[in-house]
Amino acid sequence: MTKEVFGLSPSRRAVLKGAGAGLLAAGFVAPVWAQSAPIKLGFQLHRTGIGAAYGRWYERTAQAALKVINDGGGINGRPVEILFEDDGTDPKRGAEVVEKLVSQAGCDLVFGPLFSHVVIGTAPRAAELKVPYLVCSEGYHVASGMLNRWTMQPGITDVRAQVSSMAPWVLANLGKKVTMVFPDYAFGHDHRDFFTAAVEAGGGQVIAQVAIPPTETSFTRYMPQIPADTEVLYHVMVGPAVLTFVKELGEFYGSGARPEIFGFIDSLEAVDTASPGLEFLEGTHFWEGHNRVKQADASDHETAYRAAVGVDDNGASISDAKDVSTYAHMFSVWETLHVIKAGMEASGYQSTADRQKFVEAVEAMTDMPASLAHVQGDKRFNGKTHQVFGHQFISKVEGGKLIRAHTTSLEDGMYPDAVDYTTQSF
Amino acid sequence: MSLSAKPLALHLGLIAVLFAAQFMLPSYHATNVSRIMVLSVFAMGYNIAFGYTGLLSLGHALFFAAGMYGMGLPIWTLGWAPVPALIAGLVAGGALAGLVGLLALRTAGVSFMIVTLMFAQAGYLTLLYLNTHTGGDEGFVVDSAARMIAGFDLSTDTPRYMAALILFAIAMLICLWLVRSPFGRVMVAMRENEERSRMLGYNPFRVKLTALVISGLYAGMAGAAYGMLFGYVGATFATIQYSILPMLYVLLGGAGTVIGPFLGALLMFYLIDIASGYTTAYLFVVGAALVVLVLFAPKGILGTIRERGLKWLP
């Protein structure tokens, strides 16, 4: 019966042959891995604390990229393993975690943190340990020159470039009188300063800046501060109060006239745009670092990446449609791991003695073409500032889904160098 | 060995063990111990207020952060040298404790806890609001050039460990002297029975304010040293977590014992370090450990040991 149904019921001889071949193959392959110790990469993970929603997806993305790299032969012919260590999204613990990964676990390098204060609190220790520290943080703190030669950001564009590159499109398509709503701390201030400068350079005007205190849980009383002649409302909020903010914005305007609304997807990362109360977002625009909803022109690389990280066409987990990913940011982990592979292979990395060569190899990188290694799109790395520049996407909410309306060029986000890390000693 | 020699031998012995430890411990643990020694100074300061004087504060993060920013800001904005900057941190911690004490010591018990908590929260928010001057939530890096004292680079392992050890040793010996001095006895008297102390002619407000200022000096010095030795100044050090931590160290090690804060900091540090390797709920493990402690050894480890045998333990 089995033979008729499947047509491949094997004979005993065939099974023995197959098993023998399998054993031979295993015996042939295994020593190749066994001869070379794995390359150990440390991942400083926001598994708990304020960054936990990001951390969960960053870990999944790192695991997916690791599988792709190991399936492709590892790095320099050696298998790769990642050791994850929770930093609680806390800078003190962050520095301790890097110490643990490097000094105790013997990791070759450390990568992966997102939150700026953790990065800034950890970077000095990474430099003291003389270990490459590759961050996925978006912060301008790398390119500003605040950090050190061992700290690099090759996987995601920084906030300064993001906001500067989108201002011309906002002014040309949405309006010239802008009101900004942002959290009243460093991340929000980066938006305030760089977007305001870009708007003024483009002939527009920021007519009001509404700074929201970081401990605020209700935003209703700030809404009347938005001037009536506002043409574009620019909002960027992070943290647990995000959903409340967006809902209250909707309640404030109701079904009446409202300005054009342009937001940073940070406001809604890991949140379903079709959530009840968010209906008013229909027709508004968002910045996305990477399109959450699979676009009609998605490349094969994008499709393969989406499948590898376990995200469906709407940006949620394949196994749980309510588990929305942090899609606009998490590609940075995937791309950073591929930059690590490229850097280690270019420098002939063999052991921790080659860490300096690795940093120099990454500093020598320039153009990064769109590929499976760079799924978000092509990029250009600036070895002097240790910062990469990529395309940014502006999407419009249509039918509850984010549909891409504009893609910025690499040049749109570029700005003069503030530092040359290559002149610093190791 | 006389009774007074025993405590001295114990404390000098601990310093000797810590000195030797840097040569025997792997580098990961050596750096951890330098962190623990600085945090112990913070906890010793907390212990002077809480363990000896009975002032249960929930605002010590403010004094720790005052020391950290008092050291870091002059370096960052004015280019100060490290030694004056460290002194500025020390003074900032003590001055702020004095200021808070002048107001908060009008209350006692639960009210004192709440008032100190509110002051600390106000301090934290001030750091965020003055983002342009303080670096806000992101904080800032202490320039490595400003971490050189007398030719020693505090960003390297051995000088850092030795600096932490010297600070720890001085802080502990001063604490040992203080709690055995007449003023130390008065502090304990305030803790045990404030009214009786008042009847004996002591001014409770003055004694408690002095203890709080000394406590603030310890916290400020620890904050300044932490920023200097580990190269980062940030607002998270002003959050409530850093008011709770020294209390946990003191409760675990033994309130009202000189070595207790060090023992508590050591055990708590490694409890978190080890538990986080097994579960994301490591703070739950910490909480469970404390519940067990409160139930079975409410006086902490050294407090229990003192009660059951080593009566001479200061």
Interface residues (C-beta under 8 A of the other chain):
Chain A: R47 T48 E85 D86 D90 P91 K92 A95 E96 E99 K100 S103 Q104 S116 H117 I120 G121 A123 P124 R125 A127 E128 G139 H141 M146 L147 D184 Y185 A186 F187 H189 P213 P214 T215
Chain B: P26 S27 Y28 T31 N32 R35 L125 L128 Y129 N131 T132 G135 G136 D137 E138 G139 F140 V141 V142 S144 S155 T156 F230 G231 Y232 G234 A235 T236 F237 Q241 D273 S276 T280
